[in-house]
Amino acid sequence: MQILIVEDEPKLASTLQSGLEGEGYEVTVSPNGEDGYFRLHAQAFDLVLLDVMLPNRDGFEILAQLRQDGVRTPVLLLTARDTVEDRVRGLDHGADDYMVKPFAFPELVARVRSLLRRGQAERSVKFHLAGLELDTSSHTVRRSETIIDLTAREYSLLEYLFRNQGSVVSRDTLAREIWGVAARESHIDNVIDVHVARLRRKIDDNFNPKLLQTVRGVGFVLREELA
C-alpha cells in the first residue's frame, strides 16, 4: 500500500514515515501542498495524510482542487484546528477522515487501516469458497443461495479471512486489522473468539463442508475442512 504524507513539520513527517513504514506501508513525504498536489497527479497512492496548515496553499484548498480534478484517493486530514466548523469544512471539501493534533499513533494506524479497507471494499470483488460468497460492492454474504445476516464486525472479519483465504491468520493480526488494537490487550482474545464463534455458527452450522477452521495455538483459516 502506497501512502503519501503532506506535512511541512519535518520532525512529525519523519516520525509518521518511520512509524508507517514499520507497519509495512510504502511511504512518500511531501513538504508542502504544491509538491503533494503534483505527486498525486503523477503517481497512484492508496491514501493521503494531508496537513491543513501548509505554507502558500493550505490543505483545504489542496483537497478541494484534488476533488475538483477528479482525484478520489482517500484523504485523512491532520490539523491542530479542533472546532466543529473546521471539521465540517474539511469533510465538505472531500476529506474521508479528520484527526486533531496531537494524536496517538496507534489511533492513526487504526484510522489508516480503516480507510484502506474501505478503499478496497469499494472496488467490487466477489469471493467464493464451497458455496459461500461475499460481495464487497453490496456487502452481502450468501451460502448455497441463502442470504446470511452478519453484523458489521462479523462482515469485516469474514472479508479479511477471505482476502487471506487458505492462510492462517493469528489473533494478533485480527486484533490489529479488525479491532484496531496495535498492542494485544488482555480482553481482546475473548472478544475475537466470541466473534469467530458467532461467524462460524452463521456460515457453517447448517452447511457442509465446514469452512472456518481453528488452528490451535496459531489462529484461524478460511478453507474447506481437511479430511
JOLIN-V228286 format. One record per residue. N is the residue number from 1. RES is the residue in one letter. SS is DSSP state (hx for helix, st for strand, lp for the rest). PSI is psi in whole degrees, 0 to 359 (none if undefined). Layout:
n:N res:RES ss:SS psi:PSI
n:N res:RES ss:SS psi:PSI
//
This chain:
n:1 res:M ss:lp psi:133
n:2 res:Q ss:st psi:124
n:3 res:I ss:st psi:135
n:4 res:L ss:st psi:128
n:5 res:I ss:st psi:121
n:6 res:V ss:st psi:101
n:7 res:E ss:lp psi:127
n:8 res:D ss:lp psi:357
n:9 res:E ss:lp psi:106
n:10 res:P ss:hx psi:319
n:11 res:K ss:hx psi:314
n:12 res:L ss:hx psi:317
n:13 res:A ss:hx psi:317
n:14 res:S ss:hx psi:319
n:15 res:T ss:hx psi:315
n:16 res:L ss:hx psi:318
n:17 res:Q ss:hx psi:311
n:18 res:S ss:hx psi:322
n:19 res:G ss:hx psi:316
n:20 res:L ss:hx psi:325
n:21 res:E ss:hx psi:326
n:22 res:G ss:hx psi:338
n:23 res:E ss:lp psi:358
n:24 res:G ss:lp psi:8
n:25 res:Y ss:lp psi:153
n:26 res:E ss:st psi:125
n:27 res:V ss:st psi:134
n:28 res:T ss:st psi:140
n:29 res:V ss:st psi:132
n:30 res:S ss:st psi:133
n:31 res:P ss:lp psi:352
n:32 res:N ss:lp psi:170
n:33 res:G ss:hx psi:323
n:34 res:E ss:hx psi:315
n:35 res:D ss:hx psi:318
n:36 res:G ss:hx psi:318
n:37 res:Y ss:hx psi:316
n:38 res:F ss:hx psi:314
n:39 res:R ss:hx psi:322
n:40 res:L ss:hx psi:338
n:41 res:H ss:hx psi:345
n:42 res:A ss:hx psi:341
n:43 res:Q ss:lp psi:149
n:44 res:A ss:lp psi:126
n:45 res:F ss:lp psi:154
n:46 res:D ss:lp psi:339
n:47 res:L ss:st psi:147
n:48 res:V ss:st psi:131
n:49 res:L ss:st psi:112
n:50 res:L ss:st psi:117
n:51 res:D ss:st psi:145
n:52 res:V ss:lp psi:315
n:53 res:M ss:lp psi:82
n:54 res:L ss:lp psi:151
n:55 res:P ss:lp psi:151
n:56 res:N ss:lp psi:284
n:57 res:R ss:lp psi:125
n:58 res:D ss:lp psi:173
n:59 res:G ss:hx psi:326
n:60 res:F ss:hx psi:315
n:61 res:E ss:hx psi:315
n:62 res:I ss:hx psi:314
n:63 res:L ss:hx psi:314
n:64 res:A ss:hx psi:319
n:65 res:Q ss:hx psi:320
n:66 res:L ss:hx psi:314
n:67 res:R ss:hx psi:323
n:68 res:Q ss:hx psi:326
n:69 res:D ss:lp psi:354
n:70 res:G ss:lp psi:10
n:71 res:V ss:lp psi:118
n:72 res:R ss:lp psi:14
n:73 res:T ss:lp psi:132
n:74 res:P ss:st psi:138
n:75 res:V ss:st psi:127
n:76 res:L ss:st psi:114
n:77 res:L ss:st psi:138
n:78 res:L ss:st psi:126
n:79 res:T ss:st psi:156
n:80 res:A ss:lp psi:350
n:81 res:R ss:lp psi:124
n:82 res:D ss:lp psi:18
n:83 res:T ss:lp psi:156
n:84 res:V ss:hx psi:321
n:85 res:E ss:hx psi:318
n:86 res:D ss:hx psi:321
n:87 res:R ss:hx psi:316
n:88 res:V ss:hx psi:318
n:89 res:R ss:hx psi:315
n:90 res:G ss:hx psi:315
n:91 res:L ss:hx psi:322
n:92 res:D ss:hx psi:331
n:93 res:H ss:lp psi:354
n:94 res:G ss:lp psi:12
n:95 res:A ss:lp psi:147
n:96 res:D ss:lp psi:338
n:97 res:D ss:st psi:170
n:98 res:Y ss:st psi:126
n:99 res:M ss:st psi:137
n:100 res:V ss:st psi:131
n:101 res:K ss:lp psi:147
n:102 res:P ss:lp psi:151
n:103 res:F ss:lp psi:160
n:104 res:A ss:lp psi:133
n:105 res:F ss:hx psi:319
n:106 res:P ss:hx psi:325
n:107 res:E ss:hx psi:319
n:108 res:L ss:hx psi:314
n:109 res:V ss:hx psi:319
n:110 res:A ss:hx psi:319
n:111 res:R ss:hx psi:320
n:112 res:V ss:hx psi:312
n:113 res:R ss:hx psi:319
n:114 res:S ss:hx psi:315
n:115 res:L ss:hx psi:322
n:116 res:L ss:hx psi:321
n:117 res:R ss:hx psi:319
n:118 res:R ss:hx psi:318
n:119 res:G ss:hx psi:321
n:120 res:Q ss:hx psi:319
n:121 res:A ss:hx psi:329
n:122 res:E ss:hx psi:341
n:123 res:R ss:lp psi:110
n:124 res:S ss:lp psi:122
n:125 res:V ss:lp psi:139
n:126 res:K ss:st psi:124
n:127 res:F ss:st psi:142
n:128 res:H ss:st psi:141
n:129 res:L ss:st psi:114
n:130 res:A ss:lp psi:47
n:131 res:G ss:lp psi:349
n:132 res:L ss:st psi:130
n:133 res:E ss:st psi:135
n:134 res:L ss:st psi:125
n:135 res:D ss:st psi:113
n:136 res:T ss:lp psi:340
n:137 res:S ss:lp psi:322
n:138 res:S ss:lp psi:354
n:139 res:H ss:lp psi:40
n:140 res:T ss:st psi:149
n:141 res:V ss:st psi:133
n:142 res:R ss:st psi:153
n:143 res:R ss:st psi:122
n:144 res:S ss:lp psi:45
n:145 res:E ss:lp psi:1
n:146 res:T ss:st psi:124
n:147 res:I ss:st psi:132
n:148 res:I ss:lp psi:124
n:149 res:D ss:lp psi:116
n:150 res:L ss:lp psi:149
n:151 res:T ss:lp psi:167
n:152 res:A ss:hx psi:319
n:153 res:R ss:hx psi:319
n:154 res:E ss:hx psi:320
n:155 res:Y ss:hx psi:313
n:156 res:S ss:hx psi:320
n:157 res:L ss:hx psi:313
n:158 res:L ss:hx psi:318
n:159 res:E ss:hx psi:318
n:160 res:Y ss:hx psi:319
n:161 res:L ss:hx psi:322
n:162 res:F ss:hx psi:318
n:163 res:R ss:hx psi:342
n:164 res:N ss:lp psi:32
n:165 res:Q ss:lp psi:131
n:166 res:G ss:lp psi:349
n:167 res:S ss:lp psi:140
n:168 res:V ss:lp psi:128
n:169 res:V ss:st psi:124
n:170 res:S ss:st psi:163
n:171 res:R ss:hx psi:324
n:172 res:D ss:hx psi:315
n:173 res:T ss:hx psi:316
n:174 res:L ss:hx psi:321
n:175 res:A ss:hx psi:320
n:176 res:R ss:hx psi:313
n:177 res:E ss:hx psi:326
n:178 res:I ss:lp psi:323
n:179 res:W ss:lp psi:354
n:180 res:G ss:lp psi:26
n:181 res:V ss:lp psi:110
n:182 res:A ss:lp psi:322
n:183 res:A ss:lp psi:136
n:184 res:R ss:lp psi:130
n:185 res:E ss:lp psi:158
n:186 res:S ss:lp psi:328
n:187 res:H ss:lp psi:349
n:188 res:I ss:hx psi:329
n:189 res:D ss:hx psi:316
n:190 res:N ss:hx psi:321
n:191 res:V ss:hx psi:314
n:192 res:I ss:hx psi:314
n:193 res:D ss:hx psi:321
n:194 res:V ss:hx psi:315
n:195 res:H ss:hx psi:321
n:196 res:V ss:hx psi:318
n:197 res:A ss:hx psi:317
n:198 res:R ss:hx psi:318
n:199 res:L ss:hx psi:318
n:200 res:R ss:hx psi:318
n:201 res:R ss:hx psi:320
n:202 res:K ss:hx psi:321
n:203 res:I ss:hx psi:346
n:204 res:D ss:hx psi:328
n:205 res:D ss:lp psi:321
n:206 res:N ss:lp psi:18
n:207 res:F ss:lp psi:159
n:208 res:N ss:lp psi:149
n:209 res:P ss:lp psi:166
n:210 res:K ss:lp psi:142
n:211 res:L ss:lp psi:325
n:212 res:L ss:st psi:104
n:213 res:Q ss:st psi:144
n:214 res:T ss:st psi:127
n:215 res:V ss:st psi:105
n:216 res:R ss:lp psi:130
n:217 res:G ss:lp psi:357
n:218 res:V ss:lp psi:303
n:219 res:G ss:st psi:221
n:220 res:F ss:st psi:154
n:221 res:V ss:st psi:142
n:222 res:L ss:st psi:111
n:223 res:R ss:lp psi:165
n:224 res:E ss:lp psi:142
n:225 res:E ss:lp psi:130
n:226 res:L ss:lp psi:141
n:227 res:A ss:lp psi:none
//
